Amino acid sequence: MAAITKDTIIGDILDLDGSTAPFFLEMGMHCLGCPSARGESLEQACAVHGVDPDELVKKINAHLQDK
């Protein structure tokens, strides 16, 4: 599986592994089902929600590797 990057689209991450949803919910992104949220890159979503994209990338990749 390819690693998640800041440019990865949120919808693609969720489609790849639904267990990543809590990472987005934790940062206040509660609209995971809406098309505009699913179409944003991880970096865009982090900018809107005031989250460090590099930290989130690390957390998600670590989570996926542990599966």
HELIX and SHEET records of a PDB file:
HELIX    1   1 ILE A   10  LEU A   16  1                                   7    
HELIX    2   2 GLY A   18  THR A   20  5                                   3    
HELIX    3   3 ALA A   21  GLU A   26  1                                   6    
HELIX    4   4 PRO A   35  ARG A   38  1                                   4    
HELIX    5   5 LEU A   42  HIS A   49  1                                   8    
HELIX    6   6 PRO A   53  GLN A   65  1                                  13    
END                                                                             
